[in-house]
Amino acid sequence: MRILHTADWHLGARLVERDRLPEHAAFLDWLIDTLRAEKIDALLVSGDVFDAANPPQDAVALYFDFLKRLADLKTVQAVITGGNHDSASHLNAPRELLKRFDVHVFGHAGENNIVDLGGCVVAAVPFLRERDLRQATAGETITAVHEQVRAAIRAHYAVQLAACRQLAQGRPVIAMGHLTVLGATTSDSERDIHIGNLGGVGADLFEGFDYTALGHLHRPQKVAGLETLRYSGSPIALSFSEAADAKSVVILDLQTHSPAPILLPMNPSDGQKNEGRRIDIQLLPIPAARQIIRASANRATLAADLQTVPAGSWAEITVKLDAPEPDLDRQVREATAGRFDVLKVLADLPATAATPWQPTGPALHDLQPRDVFRELLQEKQLPSDELSTVFDELLTLREEKATS
């Protein structure tokens, strides 16, 4: 059985107010072609299909157009789970119809999110919101919340693993998840999940699953050195911090009782008979529809330095200066001669050269709401610990309400 693992599409996302829809459309075209060419049997999408709970209509249309083309293939089953950016009810609305086309959608956690794909069994776990995990009580400490959230996530996966094993009867079992696994590398474009990101879990949570298809972090990566515990990453760069990332999808070849040598053994300590079960994992690069570039330049050689930036790209340019220059933004854009688009201009100044007009931190649109609130507390010299905790709780409640 061949499986393709992807996640974090974030349809409807923008970069410094630039529309990403053409890039997403190009990715989904490529994905349909890849599913056909690679003879994929099942597609796993591990959360954050959309960038917002109420995505723009053109993003919704792109999603349903993809699902229609997927159904037309008549050869690929799909499992789609919700992420922290998704509205569970929005994803779930057409689920009964989509099930008729072998597309299984899980916007929120239920008692049984198990899907039998034939060659394997999948625990289709979406983003677990705090209300799915615990009941808040008055006067509890942040440490208590931390412990309860992690314990509840662990208990949820233990239940799913037991149900998968019972159904699988020796076949491979796969987990899906949309959460932070400790030790993984983050980027600037991910939103904290749970209060203060307390839902981060250890890699040992997934022991017993033969492969774990993760979403939420946007950099493609294996976690804790385990080939079978992976974030597929986002298909396009969602921030300039991802400019150098090689975007990819993960293709799994599952084989049972096969005499042929396969790359990676399944977990031998999962308490199940594991004779002959093997998994072959490969990363398939996603062609970039647009280049996102981070580049540096010196003021004295600005035009020459910018010649290295590829034509047609979107760029963040950092200019090394000896002193502030109020019209730096204009100078950089003129120096490009229209070869590429400059979305952000940053000044790299000596520490002694900073002035009140020159921002020393990130721009407002680069900050998350929690970051803005903490900047306000610092500016007003207000006590941060207690107020930050209350703000985190309120923001979490607001996000859960928006995505329910």
N, C-alpha and C positions, 0 to 999 in steps of 0.2 A: 504494500500500500504506500502511495506517495502522498505526502501532506505538505502544504505550503503554509508557513506561519508568518503573519504580518500583524501590524498594530499601529495605533496612533496616527491615523490618517489625518485627523483634524480638518475635515472638510469645512470650508468656510473661514479658515484662518487667514490672517493678513500679516504682512511684515512691514512695519513702519507705514501702515495705512495702504500698502500695495496689495492688490488682489492676487491670490494664489490659485484661483480656480483653473486657469490654463495648465498650471503645473500638475494639479491634482487630476485633471482630465487626462493628461498625457500618462501619468502613472497608472490610472485605471485601464487605459487602453493597453498599456504594456502588460499589466497584470492579466487581463483576459487572454492576450496572446501567449503569455507564459504558461498559464493554466492549461492551455491547449497544447502548446509545443512540448511541455515537460510531462504531459500525460498525468496531471495531478488528479488525485481521487478526492481530496478533501482540503478545504480552505479554512484556516483558523484566523480570526480577526480578534485580537485581544484588547478591545476597548478603545475609547476615544475615537469613534467613527467620525464624530463631529467636534468642532472646536468650541461649541457653546450649546447650552440647553435649548435655545431657540435659534437654530441655525438659519442663515439666509435661504430663501427658496431655491436659488440656483444650486446651492450645495445639496439640498434635499433632492432636487431633480437629478443631480449627478449620481447620487447614491442609488436611487431607484433605477436609473438607466443602467448602472453597473449590475444590479441584481437581475434585471431583465436579461441582460446579455449572459450573465452567469447561468440562469435557468435555460437559456437557449443552447448552452453547451451540452446539457443533459448528461454530463459525465462527472460533475463535481458537486459533492455535498459541501455544505458550509456551516460553520458554527461561528456566530458573532456575539460577543459579549459587550456589555456597556462599560464605559470608563467614567472617571470622575468628571469629565467635561460633558458627558452625554446625559440627556433626559431619559430615565428608564422608561417612563410611560410613552415617550415619543418613539423610542426604538421598538417597544413591545407592541405598539398599535397594530401593525400588519403581521404579527408573528404567526397567527393561525393560517393566514393565507400563504405566507412564505414557507411554512412547514410542508405544504403540498409540493413545493419545488425543491425539497431537501435542503432548505435554508433554516437553520435553527437559531433563533435569536433569544438572548437572555439579557434583558435590560437590568434586572435586579435579582438578588439572590433569593432562591426558593429552597424548599426542603429537598428537592431532587433536581439538580441541574445536570444530570448525567445524559450523555448522548452516545448511543451505540452506532459507530460508523462502519461496523462490519469487521474491518481489519484491526480495529482498536476501540477502546472506550475512552471517552473524554469527560472530564469534570469541568464543565463550562462555568467557571466561577467569574462573575463580573466584579467590578469595583464594589467592595463591601463598605457601605456607608456606616457611620457610627450607630445610627438607629437600627441597623441590621445586626449589630454586635452586642449592644449593651443598653441598659436603661440608666440615664443620668439621675443622680441623687444630689440633694443639697449638701453643700459643705465638703464635697470630696476634693481631694488634692489632685494636682496634675500628675503626680506619680501614680496615684491609684488609677486614674484614667488610662495612663500609659500602659500599666500592667493588664488592665481589663481588656483593652483593645487588642493587644498582642495575643493574649490568651484566647480571646474569642476567635480571632483569625486562625490560630493554630487548631482550635477545636473544630472550626468549620471545615478546614481542609482534611482533618482526620476522618470526619464523617463522610466526606466526598470520596476519599481514598478507599474506605471500607466498602462503600456502595459500588465503586468502580471494580474492585477486585471480585466482588461477588458476582457481578454481571459478566466480567471479562473471562473468567474461567481460564486463566493462563495467557490470554491475549495481552498485548501491551496496553498500559493505561497512561493517559496524558492529562496533565493539569493545565488549565488556563488561569491566568491571574492578572489583575491590574492593580499593582501596588509597588512599594519600594522594598527591594531586597537589600539589606545592609551590605556594604562593600561595593555596590555598583556605582558607576560614574554618571553623575547628573550633568545637565546643561542648563542654560539660562531660561529655557522656555517651558519648564515643567512647573506646574502649580503644586504647592504643598497639599497633601491629602491627610485627612484627619486633623486633629488639633496639633499644630506644631510638627506635623509629619510623624506623629507618634506611632503610626501604623507600620513603620519599617520593621521587617521581620528578617530572621536569619535564614540562610540557605537550607539549613537542616529541616525547615518546615516541609520541604518538598521531597524528603526521603521516602522512597517507596513508589514514586511516580517514575515512569520510564523517560518521560520528557516533560518539561514545564515551559509552556509558551507564554511568556510574560509581555505585558504592555505597561505603559506609563512613562518609562525613561526613554528618551529619544535617541540615545546613542546605541547602535547595534553592539551587543557585547554578551559574552558569557559571564556568569557570576560565580565567584568563589572557585575559579579554575575548572568548573564543571561544564563540559560540552553540552550536557543535556539540560542545563538551566540557563535559558537565554532570553534576553530582550531582542526582539527583531529590530527595534528602533523605528522611528518615523520614516516614511518613504521620501519626504523632502525635508530640507533644512528649515526648521521653524524659528531659528534665531541665528544671529551671526556667530554665536558660540559653537554652532554645529557646522560652520562653513567648511572645515577640513574633514568632516566625517564622510566615510564611504558608506552610502546608504545601500541597504540590501534587504532581501527576504531570506528566510530560512526554509530549505527543502529537506524533509525527512523521508528516508526510505525505511519503512518498517518491514521486517521479514520474520516469520516464525518457522522454526524447524527447517531452516535453509542450510544446505551444506556449503554454500559459497562463503568465502571469507568476507566479513563486513567490518567497517571501520571501528565502530564503538560498541562495546558490550553494554547491554542493559544493566540496571542496578542488580548486582548479584545478591544483595543482602535484604531484599524486600520481602522475604518470607514466603515467596512464591516459587514454584518450579520455574526455572529460567532456561531450560535446555533449548539451545538453538535460537533463542530470541536475540535479535541484533537490530541495531539502528545505525544508519549511515546518515550523517549530517553534512550539508554543504550550504554555503552562503552564495546567493546569486545576486550580483550587483544590479542596482536599479539605475538605468541611465538618467542623468540629470537633464530635465527640460530647460533649466536655467541655472547658471552658476551663481552661487552666493559667495562673496569674497570678503575676507578681512585682509586689509593691506596697510602697510606703514610707509611713510615718506618723510623726507627731510624738507624743511621749508626752502632751503637754498637750492635743492635739486627736485622740486616738486613735480614739474612737468615730466622730467625724465623718469622719475621713480614710478609715476603712474602709468607709464608705457607698459609695465609688466602686468597690469590688470587686464584680464581678457575682455575683448569687445563684447558688448551686449549683456554683461553681468550686472548684478546689483551689488553694490560695494559699501562697506563701512571703512572709512579712511581715517587713520590716526596719523597726525602730523606732528613731528618733533619740532618744538619751537624753543627759542631762547627767551622770548618774552611774548605776552599775549598780543594777539592780532584780532581786533573786533570783526573784520570782514573775512575771516579765514574760510568760512563756509562758501562765500562767493568765489574766492581765489581757487579753492579746490575744484569747484564745478567748472570754472573757466579752463582750468588746466586739463580737464578730461577731454576737451575738444569734442564732446558729445559721443565719445566712443563707448561709454557705459554710464549707468545711472548711479549717482551717489545718494544713498539713502540716509547715511549718518556721517558726520564729521566730528572727530574727537581731537582735542589738543593734548599733546604730551609735553607738559611744562616742567621745568625744574621746580622743586618744592617751594623755593623761595619766591617764585614768580607768580604764584596763584593770587588772584584778585577777586573781589566779591562778584564781578560779573562773569567770571570764568567758572562754570560748574566743575566740581572736583569729583562728583559721583555720577551714577547713571542717570539718563534722562527719565522723565516721569513715565513715559510709555513703556520703559523697560522694567518698571517696578511692579510688583504684585501689591494688592491692597494692604497686606500685613506689613510690607516694607515701608509703604507710605505712612502708615500709622506709627510705626516705630521711629521714623524720621521726625514726625510731628512731636512725639513725646520727648525726643532728644532736644529738639529745637526749643520747646517750652520748658525744658528741665523738669519734667514731671516724672514721678516714680513709674518705672517701666514694667516691672515684673507682673504686678497684680493687674494693671490696666491692659497689658498685652494679653494676658490669659483670658480676661473677659472679652476682649475684642476678638480673639481667636474663636472663642465659643460662639459668639454672635455671628461671625462670618461663616463658620461651619454650618450653623443652623440655616443661614440664608442660602448657602450653596446647596444644602440638602433639599430645601424647599423648592429651589429653582429647578433642580434636576429630578424631582420626584415625579 
